[in-house]
Amino acid sequence: MNRRQMLVSSAALATAAASGTPAFAQSGTSMPVPPVARRIPVTIEQLGRTRIDDYQWMKDDNWQNVLRDPSLIKADVREHLEAENAYREAMLAPTADLQEAMFQEMRGRIKEDDSSVPSPYGPWEYFTRFETGAQHPFYCRRPKGQTDGEQILLDANALAEGKDYSSVGGTSPSPDHRYFVYAEDDQGSEVYKIYVKDLTTGQLIGDPIGDATGDFSIAPDSQWLFWINRDDNGRPDKIFRRPITGGDRALVYEETDDGMFMGIGRTSDDAFIIIGIQNQETGEARYIPGNDPTATPTLAEARVDGTLYDLDHWGDRWIIRTNADGAVDFKICEAPTDNPGKSGWRDLIPFTAGKIIEGVGLFQDWLVRQERADANTRIVVRSRAGEEHAIAVDEPAYALGVQGSRDYATNLTRYTYNSMARPTETYDYDMATRQRTLRKTQEIPSGHNPGDYIVERMEAPHADGAMVPISILRRRDTPVDGSAPVLLYGYGSYGIPMSASFSANRLSLVNRGFIYAIAHIRGGSDKGWGWFLAARRMTKKKTFEDFIACAEHLIARNYATAGKIVAHGGSAGGMLMGAVNNMRPDLWAGVLANVPFVDVINTMSDTSLPLTPPEWPEWGNPIEDADAYDYMMSYSPYDQVEAKAYPAVLATGGLSDPRVTYWEPEKWVARLRPATTSGNPVLLKINMTAGHFASSGRFDYLRDIAHDYAFCVWAIARGWEHHH
């Protein structure tokens, strides 16, 4: 089939989906037969409560080794996953043309030989670029202010050669620009190897560092490399140091609480190396003098439950972002260099309720902060003398992001701006003159006119009085009369906000008549940190209720019709999908759950899993707390499946995913399929060579998205057929 026929068939399909005519026919007369998962009931006793799990056999007891080598998976599990993949492919076979058309469209919106705006650092400018047809980037530099003299520091295509999966994590030149350090995950398991390249010889030096998180830091003198180790369960447990050129490693710090994450980095002024230790609600920092990198780390302020703080250094003082003393949405403090502890903290920028300070960037003469309120961002620039001005945008829903600068002694900072209709623009901003220079506009080679689209913001009322923002993107010619299919996206966990930002891929749905909506639900920090605190642990259901309230509001405003909405979320947003699928299956034509965290009770009771102890602050601990167990059980998507008319469901996963293990979507599908009374299919896609973040190559990744979006169109068409 040639390109034109593909586009014609997908256009016919779009018309059919919008008009409500069934557009897909299964070839032949017989429908594919779904695999039936065998049931092996296991009785689990916990806190005087009993639950029966029919599908616990799907969890491979050897899962840590499977993460490192997916070929080690148990034969019966592999067989079942392959049967599930074959069934899904057969069911979605009628969408093959649509998938190909969407993939070609998405690829056509990428400038294939794109490059980033070079970032100045010392005598060089560092940047990444792609070549046409290449799946992975080149990491490069050239002399500052010049357009020639490029040096390729790393060709990630050569690195990926012969591998099913290859993803570069952290990369950094050393402060003296002699070395280039990079981390690679070659399984999708987020267990990285760290490599050091000597740029004077072009050779790798020292042994690669294994079992690492991919986060590392180079000392200001360029002589020492610090990194974070992963233990056998995949958790960060120790920070090591060695000479950058290789040699023996020394233990710098060991964290005994397996509920904590760690980070390592230099302060903005290179005066210190900082070790950050935190979970979602509690943190502490330790510091090492930049001019004495082998010194023992010093504790700044001991951890206090419920208090977070970040440390940075501003030439002559510490700058601390913290939620201490009831500053729910964070404040900024300063402290003398010789006293970074809380006794030395003085408020510099006070806390404002509902306006979260998301981050701080320091320059020799400037402090830049990013704030978020009402699901929009703004950037505030402050001089050392305390004068402030804001970079803001007059649009209903948009995203601003500070990129900052690697150079400290500069008046230039960099930021990006986009909206759901407007591709990303990258600006250099002179903080002294307040002049901005457009450095790059994201190019859409196949063409894109922002004026063809409408971006809107509305608020959905929850029964408790909360107003939940919804960001909406639609084509100007898409009717608002309830006839258009809707994709409603949500996340709502860990205080992570969802930005109303641009996505070229989304246009493959919106240009087919879909209304695309983002629900800024509680559990995220879209309206401040209090928005997050209002939906966790024993109030987690507010997240799910907010999402349902958004769907109902769209229906009430005639943007949507019940049964003509696809709900979409991933990871913790996949738990949201499982919950709203159980609570209000009547609202959805389809539920698309990527890497869904759905087996909540079992996962939060399994301390061998890397993320279980760190996530008890978010969900509660069902091993020790009976109230937490009962509340979790009342919404756990896997445990709450029962006989009802479910919509079409697509769950996806990755065999080497350490965050949401492959058996969660596998078990959920196994339980859902015999339970549903609607006749709608329940489908599973397990990527046998990737982890949490899907395929690593940029085009392979687009195929994943085209597959999922084709399911959305198919589910709407099926749902129409089913309802009529």
C-alpha positions in Angstrom: 0.0 0.0 0.0 1.4 3.4 -0.9 1.5 6.5 1.3 -1.5 8.1 -0.3 -3.7 5.1 0.2 -2.7 4.9 3.8 -3.7 8.5 4.3 -6.9 8.0 2.5 -7.8 5.0 4.5 -7.0 6.8 7.8 -9.0 9.8 6.6 -12.0 7.5 5.9 -11.5 6.0 9.3 -11.4 9.4 11.0 -14.6 10.4 9.3 -16.2 7.2 10.3 -15.0 7.6 13.9 -16.4 11.1 14.1 -19.7 10.3 12.4 -20.2 7.2 14.5 -20.1 4.7 11.7 -18.2 1.5 12.6 -14.9 1.8 10.6 -13.2 -1.4 11.4 -14.0 -4.9 10.1 -12.2 -8.0 11.4 -10.9 -10.0 8.5 -12.8 -13.3 8.1 -15.7 -14.4 10.2 -14.0 -15.7 13.4 -12.8 -13.3 16.1 -9.4 -14.0 17.6 -9.6 -16.1 20.8 -8.1 -14.5 23.9 -5.6 -16.5 26.0 -7.1 -17.8 29.2 -4.7 -17.4 32.2 -4.7 -20.4 34.4 -5.7 -19.9 38.0 -3.6 -21.1 40.9 -5.2 -19.6 44.0 -2.8 -18.4 46.7 -4.2 -17.4 50.0 -2.4 -14.4 51.6 -2.8 -13.6 55.3 -1.9 -10.1 56.4 -2.9 -8.1 59.5 -5.7 -10.6 60.2 -7.1 -10.1 56.7 -7.2 -12.7 54.0 -7.0 -12.2 50.2 -6.8 -14.8 47.5 -4.6 -14.1 44.4 -5.3 -16.4 41.5 -2.4 -15.0 39.4 0.6 -14.7 41.7 2.4 -17.3 39.6 3.0 -14.6 36.9 5.5 -12.9 39.2 9.0 -14.4 38.5 10.7 -15.0 41.8 13.9 -14.5 39.9 12.8 -11.0 38.7 15.9 -9.1 39.7 17.9 -11.3 37.2 15.1 -10.8 34.6 15.6 -7.1 34.8 19.2 -7.5 33.9 18.5 -10.2 31.3 14.9 -10.6 30.1 15.7 -13.9 28.4 15.8 -15.5 31.9 12.0 -15.1 32.3 10.2 -18.3 33.4 9.0 -20.3 30.3 5.3 -20.4 31.3 5.3 -16.6 31.9 7.0 -16.0 28.6 4.5 -18.2 26.8 1.6 -16.5 28.3 2.9 -13.0 27.5 3.6 -14.0 23.9 0.1 -15.4 23.6 -1.3 -12.1 25.0 0.8 -10.1 22.5 -0.4 -12.3 19.6 -4.0 -11.9 20.7 -3.7 -8.1 20.9 -2.0 -7.9 17.5 -4.8 -10.0 16.0 -7.5 -7.8 17.6 -5.8 -4.6 16.5 -4.9 -6.0 13.0 -7.7 -3.9 11.4 -5.9 -0.7 12.7 -2.6 -1.6 10.9 -3.1 1.0 8.2 -4.0 3.6 10.8 -1.0 2.8 12.9 1.3 3.2 9.9 -0.4 6.4 8.9 -0.1 7.9 12.4 3.5 6.8 12.6 4.3 8.5 9.3 2.5 11.6 10.4 4.4 11.7 13.7 7.7 11.1 12.0 6.8 13.8 9.5 6.5 16.3 12.4 10.0 15.6 13.5 12.9 17.6 12.0 15.0 14.6 11.6 18.3 16.4 11.5 17.4 18.6 14.5 19.8 20.0 17.0 19.5 21.6 20.4 20.5 25.3 21.0 24.2 25.1 22.0 24.7 25.6 25.8 27.7 27.8 26.6 30.1 26.4 29.3 33.6 27.9 29.7 35.3 28.1 26.3 32.9 25.6 24.6 29.3 25.3 23.6 27.7 21.9 24.2 24.8 20.5 22.2 23.0 17.4 20.9 22.0 16.8 17.3 20.4 14.1 15.2 21.1 12.9 11.7 18.3 12.1 9.3 17.2 8.5 9.8 19.2 8.1 13.0 17.3 6.7 16.1 19.7 8.3 18.7 21.5 11.6 19.2 25.1 12.7 18.8 26.5 14.6 21.8 28.8 17.4 20.6 30.7 20.6 21.3 32.3 23.4 19.4 34.4 26.5 20.4 32.2 29.2 21.9 30.8 31.7 19.4 31.8 29.6 16.4 29.7 27.5 14.0 32.5 25.1 13.0 35.1 23.1 14.8 32.5 20.5 16.0 33.8 17.6 18.1 31.6 14.5 18.6 31.8 13.5 22.2 29.5 10.5 21.9 27.6 8.8 19.1 24.7 7.2 20.8 23.8 5.3 17.6 27.2 3.5 17.6 26.6 2.8 21.4 23.2 1.3 20.6 24.5 -0.9 17.7 23.4 -4.5 18.1 21.3 -3.9 21.2 17.5 -4.2 21.5 17.6 -1.3 24.0 20.0 1.6 24.7 19.3 4.8 26.5 21.9 7.4 27.6 21.2 8.8 31.1 23.4 11.5 32.6 26.1 13.1 30.5 28.7 15.8 31.6 32.0 17.3 30.5 34.4 17.7 33.4 34.9 21.4 34.6 38.3 21.5 32.9 36.6 20.1 29.7 39.2 17.3 29.3 36.8 14.4 30.1 33.3 13.5 29.0 31.3 11.2 31.4 28.1 9.4 30.3 25.8 6.7 31.6 24.1 4.0 29.5 21.1 1.7 30.4 21.2 -1.2 27.9 18.2 -3.2 29.2 15.5 -0.6 30.1 16.0 -1.7 33.7 17.4 1.7 34.7 20.6 0.0 36.0 23.3 2.1 34.3 27.0 1.7 33.4 29.1 4.9 33.6 31.9 5.5 31.2 34.7 8.1 31.1 36.2 9.4 27.8 39.4 11.3 27.7 38.8 14.0 25.0 42.5 14.5 24.4 42.9 10.9 23.1 39.3 10.0 22.3 39.7 6.8 24.3 37.6 5.4 27.2 39.7 5.3 30.4 39.3 3.4 33.6 36.9 0.5 34.0 33.2 1.2 33.3 31.3 1.6 36.6 28.4 -0.9 36.8 25.2 -1.1 39.0 24.7 2.6 39.0 21.7 4.9 38.9 22.9 7.0 36.0 23.3 10.1 38.2 26.9 11.2 38.9 29.0 14.3 39.6 32.5 15.4 38.8 34.4 17.3 41.4 35.2 21.0 40.6 38.9 20.0 40.2 38.0 17.5 37.5 40.0 14.8 39.3 37.2 12.8 41.1 34.0 11.1 40.0 31.1 10.5 42.4 28.3 8.1 41.6 25.3 6.4 43.2 25.3 2.6 43.5 22.2 0.3 43.2 21.9 -2.7 45.5 20.7 -6.2 44.4 17.1 -5.0 44.6 17.8 -2.0 42.4 17.7 0.6 45.1 20.2 3.4 45.6 22.2 2.6 48.7 25.7 4.1 48.6 27.7 6.9 47.1 31.2 6.1 45.9 34.1 8.2 44.6 37.1 7.2 42.5 39.8 9.1 40.5 38.1 10.1 37.2 40.8 8.3 35.3 40.1 5.0 37.1 41.3 3.2 40.2 40.0 2.1 43.5 36.6 3.3 44.7 36.0 4.7 48.2 32.7 4.7 50.0 31.5 8.3 50.6 28.1 7.8 52.1 25.8 4.9 52.9 22.0 5.3 53.3 20.5 2.8 55.7 16.8 3.8 55.1 15.8 1.9 52.0 12.8 4.3 51.7 15.1 7.1 50.5 16.3 8.3 47.1 19.6 10.0 46.6 21.1 12.6 44.3 24.5 14.1 43.8 25.7 17.3 42.2 27.8 20.5 42.5 26.4 23.8 43.7 25.9 26.5 41.1 29.1 28.3 42.1 31.1 25.0 42.2 32.0 25.7 45.9 30.5 22.4 47.2 29.4 18.9 46.2 25.9 18.2 47.5 24.4 14.8 48.5 20.6 15.0 48.5 18.7 12.3 50.4 14.9 12.4 50.3 11.5 10.7 49.7 8.3 12.4 48.8 8.0 14.2 52.2 11.3 14.1 54.1 14.8 15.1 53.1 18.3 16.1 54.2 21.5 17.2 52.5 25.2 16.7 53.1 28.0 18.8 51.6 31.7 18.3 50.7 33.9 21.3 50.0 34.6 21.7 46.3 38.3 22.3 47.1 38.6 19.2 49.3 36.6 16.5 47.4 37.9 13.6 49.5 36.6 15.1 52.7 33.9 13.4 54.7 30.4 14.8 54.0 29.0 17.2 56.6 25.3 17.0 57.5 23.6 20.4 56.9 20.3 19.8 58.8 19.2 16.4 60.1 16.0 15.0 58.5 12.7 15.8 60.1 9.6 13.8 59.0 7.5 16.0 56.7 10.2 18.5 56.0 12.0 18.9 52.6 14.9 21.2 51.8 17.3 21.7 48.9 20.7 23.3 49.2 22.6 25.5 46.8 25.4 28.0 47.3 25.4 31.6 46.0 29.0 32.8 46.3 28.9 34.0 49.9 25.9 32.2 51.3 23.7 29.2 51.1 20.3 29.3 49.4 17.7 26.8 50.7 14.3 26.0 49.2 12.2 24.4 51.9 8.7 23.7 53.2 9.8 23.9 56.9 7.7 25.8 59.5 4.4 25.3 57.6 5.6 26.8 54.3 3.4 24.3 52.4 4.2 25.7 48.9 7.9 26.2 49.8 9.9 29.4 50.6 13.5 30.4 49.9 15.9 31.0 52.8 19.5 32.1 52.9 22.1 31.1 55.5 25.8 32.0 56.1 28.4 29.7 54.5 29.6 28.5 57.9 26.1 27.6 59.1 23.8 25.8 56.6 21.8 24.3 59.4 18.2 25.5 60.2 19.4 27.7 63.0 21.1 29.9 60.3 18.1 30.0 57.9 16.6 33.5 57.3 13.5 33.9 55.0 14.5 35.5 51.6 11.4 34.8 49.6 8.4 34.0 51.8 5.8 31.3 51.3 2.6 32.1 49.4 -0.2 29.6 49.7 -1.3 28.1 46.4 1.9 29.3 44.6 4.5 26.6 44.7 8.2 27.4 44.2 9.2 24.5 42.0 12.9 25.3 41.6 15.7 27.8 42.0 18.6 28.7 39.7 21.6 30.7 40.9 24.0 33.0 38.9 26.7 35.2 40.2 24.4 38.2 40.3 20.9 36.7 40.0 18.5 34.2 41.5 15.8 32.8 39.2 12.8 30.8 40.5 10.1 28.9 38.8 6.6 29.1 40.3 3.4 27.3 39.5 -0.2 28.4 40.4 -3.5 27.4 38.9 -1.7 24.9 36.6 0.4 27.5 34.9 4.0 28.5 35.4 5.9 31.8 35.6 9.6 32.7 36.0 10.8 35.3 38.5 14.2 37.0 38.2 15.7 38.5 41.3 18.9 40.6 41.6 21.3 40.3 44.5 19.9 43.7 45.7 16.4 42.1 45.9 14.7 43.7 42.8 12.3 41.3 41.1 10.6 41.0 37.8 8.6 38.2 36.2 8.6 36.5 32.8 4.9 35.7 32.2 2.6 34.9 29.3 -0.9 36.0 28.6 -2.5 32.7 27.5 -5.2 30.5 29.2 -3.0 27.4 29.4 0.8 27.2 28.6 4.1 26.0 29.9 7.2 28.0 30.8 10.4 26.2 31.8 13.7 27.5 33.1 16.7 25.8 31.4 19.2 28.0 33.1 22.9 28.0 32.2 26.0 26.0 33.0 28.0 29.3 33.2 27.7 31.0 36.6 29.2 34.4 35.8 26.6 35.4 33.2 23.6 37.6 32.8 22.0 35.2 30.3 19.5 32.5 31.3 17.5 30.3 29.0 13.9 29.4 29.1 11.4 27.5 26.9 7.8 28.5 26.2 5.0 26.5 24.5 1.3 25.8 24.7 -0.9 22.9 23.7 -1.2 24.5 20.2 2.2 26.3 19.9 5.4 24.4 19.4 8.3 25.1 21.8 10.2 28.3 21.5 13.6 28.6 23.2 14.8 32.0 24.4 18.0 33.5 25.8 17.0 36.1 28.3 19.4 38.9 29.5 18.4 39.4 33.1 20.1 42.8 33.3 18.6 44.4 30.1 15.4 42.2 30.2 15.9 41.6 26.5 14.9 38.2 25.1 16.4 36.6 22.0 14.5 33.8 20.2 17.1 31.1 19.7 14.9 28.3 18.2 11.4 27.5 17.3 10.5 23.8 17.2 10.1 23.0 13.5 7.2 20.9 12.3 8.4 19.9 8.8 5.0 18.6 7.7 3.4 22.0 8.6 1.5 23.3 11.6 -0.6 26.4 12.1 -1.3 27.2 15.8 -4.2 29.3 14.5 -6.0 26.1 13.4 -6.4 25.1 17.1 -8.2 26.4 20.1 -6.7 26.1 23.6 -9.1 26.5 26.5 -9.1 26.2 30.3 -12.1 25.3 32.4 -12.7 24.1 35.9 -14.6 21.1 37.0 -16.3 21.2 40.4 -15.7 18.3 42.9 -18.5 17.6 45.4 -16.2 18.9 48.2 -15.9 22.3 46.6 -12.5 21.9 44.9 -12.3 23.3 41.4 -10.2 21.1 39.2 -8.5 22.7 36.1 -8.9 21.1 32.7 -6.7 22.2 29.8 -8.3 21.6 26.4 -7.0 21.4 22.8 -9.2 21.0 19.8 -9.2 22.0 16.1 -11.1 25.2 15.4 -13.5 23.2 13.2 -14.2 20.4 15.8 -17.8 20.8 17.0 -18.6 21.3 20.7 -21.9 19.5 20.6 -21.1 16.2 22.3 -20.3 14.4 19.0 -16.5 14.6 19.1 -14.5 11.8 20.6 -12.5 12.9 23.7 -9.2 11.7 25.2 -9.0 12.7 28.8 -5.4 12.4 30.3 -4.5 12.3 34.0 -1.7 11.5 36.4 -2.2 12.9 39.9 0.5 11.4 42.2 3.8 12.3 44.0 3.1 16.0 43.6 4.1 15.9 39.9 2.2 18.5 37.9 1.0 18.0 34.4 1.9 21.0 32.1 -0.4 22.3 29.4 2.5 21.8 27.0 2.9 21.1 23.3 3.0 17.6 21.9 3.3 17.1 18.1 2.2 13.4 18.5 -1.1 14.4 20.0 -2.1 16.1 16.7 -2.6 12.7 15.1 -5.7 12.4 17.4 -6.7 16.1 17.4 -6.5 16.3 13.6 -8.9 13.3 13.4 -11.6 15.3 15.3 -10.6 14.3 18.9 -10.8 16.9 21.7 -7.7 16.4 23.9 -8.1 17.3 27.6 -5.7 17.2 30.5 -7.2 16.8 34.0 -5.1 18.7 36.6 -6.3 16.6 39.4 -5.3 16.5 43.1 -2.3 14.4 43.9 -0.2 16.6 41.5 1.0 20.0 42.5 -0.7 21.8 39.7 -2.4 24.2 42.2 0.4 24.1 44.8 1.8 21.5 47.2 -1.5 21.5 49.1 -3.1 20.2 46.0 -0.8 17.2 46.3 -1.2 16.7 50.0 -5.0 16.7 49.6 -4.9 13.4 47.7 -2.5 10.8 49.1 -2.6 8.0 51.7 -6.1 8.1 53.3 -7.5 10.7 50.9 -6.1 9.1 47.7 -9.6 8.6 46.2 -9.8 12.4 45.7 -7.5 11.8 42.7 -9.9 9.4 41.1 -13.0 11.4 42.0 -11.4 14.6 40.5 -10.8 12.7 37.2 -14.4 11.5 37.1 -15.6 15.1 37.9 -13.6 16.4 34.9 -15.3 13.8 32.6 -18.7 14.7 34.0 -18.0 18.4 33.5 -16.9 17.9 29.9 -20.2 16.1 29.4 -22.2 18.8 31.1 -20.5 21.5 28.9 -21.3 19.4 25.8 -17.6 18.8 25.0 -18.1 15.0 25.5 -20.6 12.2 25.7 -20.5 9.3 28.1 -19.2 6.3 26.4 -17.3 8.4 23.8 -14.3 9.3 26.0 -11.0 7.4 26.1 -9.3 7.7 29.5 -5.5 7.7 29.4 -2.8 7.5 32.1 0.5 5.8 32.8 2.4 4.4 35.7 0.7 5.9 38.8 -1.6 7.4 36.2 -2.3 3.8 35.2 -3.5 3.2 38.8 -5.9 6.1 38.2 -7.0 4.3 35.0 -7.7 1.1 36.9 -9.6 2.9 39.6 -11.9 5.0 37.3 -12.4 1.9 35.1 -13.8 0.2 38.2 -15.7 3.2 39.6 -17.3 4.5 36.4 -16.9 2.1 33.5 -20.0 3.7 31.8 -18.1 6.9 31.1 -15.4 5.4 28.8 -15.3 3.9 25.3 -11.7 2.8 26.1 -9.1 2.9 28.9 -5.5 3.2 27.8 -3.2 2.3 30.8 0.5 2.5 30.1 2.8 0.6 32.6 -0.1 0.7 35.1 0.5 0.4 38.9 -2.7 -1.6 39.5 -1.7 -4.4 41.9 -1.4 -1.9 44.8 -1.8 -4.1 47.9 0.6 -6.8 46.7 3.2 -4.4 45.4 3.2 -2.2 48.6 3.5 -5.3 50.7 6.6 -6.6 48.8 9.7 -5.1 50.3 12.0 -6.7 47.7 10.6 -4.3 45.0 12.8 -1.2 44.6 10.1 1.4 45.0 8.0 -0.2 47.8 9.6 1.4 51.0 10.1 4.8 49.3 6.4 4.9 48.4 4.9 4.2 51.8 4.7 7.9 52.4 2.6 8.3 49.3 0.2 5.3 49.7 0.6 4.1 53.3 2.2 0.9 54.6 -0.2 -2.1 54.4 2.3 -4.4 56.1 2.0 -2.6 59.4 -1.1 -0.3 59.2 -4.5 -2.0 59.1 -6.3 1.2 58.2 -3.9 1.8 55.3 -4.5 -1.8 54.2 -8.3 -1.5 54.3 -8.2 1.9 52.5 -5.8 0.7 49.8 -7.8 -2.5 49.3 -11.0 -0.3 48.8 -9.5 1.2 45.6 -6.7 -1.2 44.5 -7.6 -1.7 40.8 -6.6 -5.3 40.6 -8.5 -6.2 43.8 -11.6 -4.3 43.0 -12.3 -5.9 39.6 -15.8 -7.4 39.6 -18.5 -8.5 37.1 -19.5 -5.3 35.2 -19.7 -3.9 31.7 -16.1 -2.6 31.3 -15.0 -0.6 28.3 -12.3 -1.8 25.9 -9.0 -1.8 27.8 -5.3 -1.7 26.6 -2.7 -2.2 29.2 1.0 -1.9 28.3 4.2 -2.9 30.1 7.9 -3.6 29.7 9.6 -6.9 30.7 12.6 -5.1 32.2 10.6 -2.4 34.0 11.8 -2.0 37.6 9.1 0.6 38.5 5.9 -1.1 37.5 6.9 -4.8 37.0 5.5 -6.6 33.9 3.3 -8.8 36.0 1.1 -5.9 37.2 -0.6 -5.3 33.9 -0.4 -9.0 33.1 -2.4 -9.9 36.3 -4.8 -7.1 35.9 -5.7 -8.2 32.3 -6.0 -11.8 33.5 -8.6 -10.8 36.1 -10.5 -8.2 34.0 -11.1 -10.3 31.0 -13.3 -13.0 32.5 -15.0 -10.4 34.7 -16.3 -8.0 32.0 -19.9 -8.4 30.9 -19.7 -6.0 28.0 -18.0 -8.2 25.4 -15.4 -5.4 25.0 -11.9 -6.7 24.6 -9.2 -6.5 27.2 -5.7 -6.3 25.6 -2.2 -6.5 26.8 1.0 -5.3 25.1 4.3 -6.3 26.8 7.5 -4.9 25.3 9.8 -7.9 25.6 13.0 -5.7 25.2 12.3 -2.5 27.1 11.4 -1.1 30.5 9.3 1.7 32.0 9.9 4.3 29.3 9.0 2.2 26.2 11.3 1.8 23.2 14.6 3.7 23.3 15.0 4.8 19.7 13.0 7.9 18.7 11.2 6.2 15.8 10.5 3.0 17.7 9.0 5.1 20.4 6.7 6.8 17.9 5.5 3.4 16.8 4.6 2.7 20.4 2.5 5.9 20.5 0.9 5.3 17.1 -0.2 1.8 18.3 -1.7 3.3 21.5 -3.5 6.2 19.7 -4.8 3.7 17.0 -6.4 1.8 19.9 -8.1 5.0 21.1 -9.7 5.6 17.6 -10.6 1.9 17.4 -12.1 1.9 21.0 -14.3 5.0 20.1 -15.5 3.3 16.9 -16.2 0.1 18.7 -17.9 1.9 21.6 -20.2 3.7 19.1 -21.0 0.3 17.5 -21.7 -1.2 20.9 -23.9 1.7 22.1 -25.9 1.7 18.8 
